[in-house]
Amino acid sequence: MPTSSAPSSASASAPEQQPLGYHQLLLLGRPSRAWALAGVLLLLVLVLLGQYAALVSVQVPLVLAGWSADDVVERLSGDPVTPAYLALVDAGWAYAVIAVLAVVLLVHKQRPGWVVSVAARMRWGWLLRCLGLAAITLVVTVVVSALVPATGTGQEISGNLNDWTSQTTAFLLVVLLLTPLQAAGEEFVFRGYLTQAFGRMVPTWAPLSKAVAVVVPAVLFALAHGAQDAPVFVDRFAFGLVAGVLVLRTGGLEAGIAMHVLNNLLAYGVALLFSDMTSTLNPTASSWSNLPVTLTQSLVFLGLVELSLRRRPVATTTAGPVLAGQGTRV
């Protein structure tokens, strides 16, 4: 009579699947680190092409509307920032979403949805919940801004309202229609593909890959904004770190997109009402006194997301490649 209760050899050797976090999702396609490097280089090229496509997309309507070539060049120079220039910037980052999706599909041969979340799609219910949390954060941030006024970045709230002009209306339309796409584009690039690519370029030891996946894109995000002094760089770097942590904690881009949309709508809204768009969009110098406001915004949102996850969790991992016989894959 059989007396052993040990598992059969078939079940003992059955392949298992490794759960993958967001930063590891490139393992589902072409897993080689060389493909991740190739993807980063191709993304850079496609983003630059997207900037050219955005330029054409903005220039052509202006020319058709009767603007002279000199007027078009002046209004798209960025000094000062005009509604047309803001539309150019936003459109460039909107095209970046397409660039990211193309890299995931063409280079890694996997569904573009994997760059969005561990569910391989946008989790719309979770995104709406994050936007609600962002609205609460917006209120807290405005209160802190009133108590600790920022200086030098165009985000300070004073007691004097700007005059409402036709240019203000044009700015408002661009902000409402295109700025959410711009925020999403930056998140798809820096917290999306670059998080996954740099998470793949290092050994799969979890602490190291997570740290690289968050820190390196945050540095690149800050540097991508051009000339800036130390307080401005630290402000942007801190924003990138919090957004990167949100991606890993939630398994997708939804929370980061919501926070980024919040950040930009607040900054542009304050600029339209109290300051100016040029200093807001292109700050090169600032003061360390600005950090309490921006850190409040990021950290309060992070705390609210954590509380929301405790009440109603979302998936943060997905089934990964089969371990048995896949030594070169993981």
N, C-alpha and C positions, 0 to 999 in steps of 0.2 A: 504493500500500500504506500502511496506517496506521502511523505511526511514533511517535505520541504515547503516552506511558504515564500521562498525567495522569488522575485520576479523572473519571468522567462527571459531568455537571452534576447529575444526579439524586442520585448518592451524595454529591457535595460539599455539596448543600443539605439532605441528610437531617437531620431533627431529632435532637438529642442530648438525653440526660437528665442532669440535674445530680444527683450523689449528695448526699443530705441527711443531716446529722447529727441527733442527737436533738432539739436545740434548734430545728431548722428544720422539724419534721414538720407543723406547722400549714399549711405550703404545700400539703400534699396535699388539704386541704379548701378552705374559703373562705379565700383567702390574704390578704384585706385586713387591714391593721393595725387598722382599726376593729372588725372581728369579734373580734380578740384582746382589745381593750379591753372590748367588750361581754361577752366570755366571763369576764373577770376579775370584772366587776361581778355577773354572774349567779352565778358561783361563790361569791362572798361571801354572797349572799342564800341560796343553797342550803345552804351550810355552817351558817349561822345557823338555818335551818329544821331541819337535821340535829341541831343541839344541842337544839332543842325536842323532836324525835322521840326523842332519846336520853333526855331527861328523863322523857317519858311511858313509855318502855320500862322505865326503872328504877323509877319511882314506882308504876306499876300492880301489879307483882308484890309490892312491899312492902306496899301497901294490902291486897291480897288475902291476904297472909300474916298480917294482923291488926294491922299497925303503925298507930298513931294518926297524924293529920296532923302533929302537933307533932314526933313522933319522926322522921317522914320528912323534914321540913324540917331538923331538927337533923343528921341523918345525911348529908344531901346538901349541907350548908353548906360543907364543905371545911375546917372549922376545929373539931376536928382532922379529918384525912383518915381516912375510914372505907372499908371494902371497898365499900360502896354508892356512895360518892363516886368512888372509883377506877373502878368499873364505869361510872359516868355519863360520866366523862372519856373512857374508852376507847371506849364506844359512840358518843359524839359524833364521834370521829375515824373510826370504822368507817363511819358514815354518810357521811363526807366522801368516801370512795372512790366511793360511788354518785353523789355530787354531781359529781365530776370526770368520771366516765364519761358522765353526762347532758349536761354542758356540751360535751364533745367531739362527742357525737352530734347534739345539738340546734342548737348554735351553729355548729359548723364542718362539719357534715354529713359526717363521716368516721368510720371504724370506731373505736370506743372503744379498741381494742387499740393504736392508735398512741400513746396516752399511756403505755403500759407499756414498749414498746421499739421499736427500728427493725425488728423482726420482726413488729410488730403483735400481739404476744401475750406472755404470760409465758414466759420461757425457763426451764423448770423445772430442767433439768439444770444450767444456769449458776447458778440460785438456790441449789440444793443445794451446788454447789461453793463459793459465797460463804458459805453458812452454815458449812461446814467451816472456811474461812479465818477466819470470825468466832470460831469456837470456839478456834482457836489464839490469836487475838488476846486472847480472854478470859483465857487462862492468863497471857499476858505482862502484861496489865493488872493482874491480881490480884497478881502478883509486884511490879510497880512500886508498886501501892497499899500493899503491906506495907512497902516500903522508904521511900516518900515519902508518909506518911499525908496524906490530904486532910482539910481542916478546914472545918466550917461548912456543909456541904451535905447532911449525912446519908449520905455515901458513905465515910466513914472506916472502916477496918477496925481494931477494937480487939481486946483479948484477952478481952472479956467478951461472952458470948452472951446474947441476949434470951431471956426465958422464952417457951416455945411455948404459945400459947393458942388458943382457938377462933377468935378474930379473926385470928390468924396464919394459920390454915388457910384462912379465908375470903379473906384477902388473896392467899394462894398460888394458890387456884383462879382468882381474877380475873386475876392476873398471867399464869398459864399459858394461860388460855382467851381473854382479850381483849386483853392487851397487844400481842401480835404484830399484831392488827388495828389497834390505835391507832398503832403505828409505821408500818404500811403506809399508813394514812390520811394521816399527816403527810407521808410521802414522795410520795404521789399528788398532794397539794396543792402542796407547796413545790418539790420536785425534779421533779414531774411537770408538771402543767398550767402553773404559774407560770413554770417554766423555759422551756417552749415559748412561752408568751404574751409574756413580756418579751424573749425572743430574737427574736420576730417584730415587736415594737413599734419596734425600732431598725433602721437600715439594715443590709442583709445583708452588709456588710463583716465578714468572719469574726472577726477579733480583737475587735471591738467587740461584736458580737452574742453571742459566747461569754462575754465578761466580764460583760455585763449579765445574761445568762441565769443566771450563777452567783452574782454578788454581790447583786443586788437580792432574789431569793428568800431568800438567806442572812440579809440584814438583816431582812426581814419575818418569817422564822422565829424569829429571836432576839426581836424585838419582840412577837410573838404570845404569848410566855410571860409577859407582864405585868410588874409592877414588879420591878426587879432593879438591882443595883449594877454597876459597870464590870466586875469580874472574871467575874460570872455572864453578862453580856451577851457579853463576848469569848469565853467558853467556848462559848456556844451559836452565836455567829456563826462561830467556827472550825469547829465541827461542821458547820454548814450549808455552809461553803465546801468542805470535804473531800467531803461528800456530793454537792454540785453537780459537783465535778470528776469524781467517780466516775461520775455519770450520763453526762457527755460522753465519758469515756474508755471506757465499756463499752457505750454505746448503749442504755441502759435503766435501769429502777429497781431491778433485782434486787440489785445490790451495795449500794445505799443502804438498801434495806429490811433486808438482812442486818445491816448495820452498826448501823442504828437499833434493831433487835430486840436485838442484842447489848448496846447501850448501856443500854436500858431494863431488860433482864433483870438485868444486872449491878447497876445502881443500886437496883432494887427488891429484889434478893436480898440485897445488903449491908444495906439498910434493915431488912429483916425479921430478919436475923440479929444485927445489931450496933447499929442506930440506930432511926429511926422514919420512917414514911411521910410525915408532914406536912412535915418539913424537906427530904425528898428531892423530893417532888412540887412544893413551892412555895418553893424557895429564893429569897430576896430579897437576901441578902448573903452574900459569900463572901470567899475570900482568893486572892491571886495564886498561892499555893503549891499550889492545886488543879490548875492548868493542866498541870503535867507529866504527871499521871495521865491526864487526858482527851485531851491531845495525843498521848500514847503510844498510847492506844487507837485514835484516828483515823488517825494516820500509819502505825502498824504495819499496820493493816488495808489502807490504801492501798498500802503497799509490797508486801504479800502479793498483792493483786489484780494489781498490775503484773507481778509475777513469774509469776503464773498465766496472765496474758494472753500473755506471751512464749512459754510452753510450749504453750498451747492457746488461740489467739485466738478471740474472738467478734466477730460483725458489729457495727460501730459506725456504719454508714451504710446507707441504703436508696436505691433508685432514686427520683429526684424527678420533678417535672413536666417535660414536654418544653419545651426552651428556645425552639425556633423558634415564633414566633407567640404566645409567652406572656410578652411583655414586662411586662405588668401583673401577672403571676402571681408572678414571682420577685423 
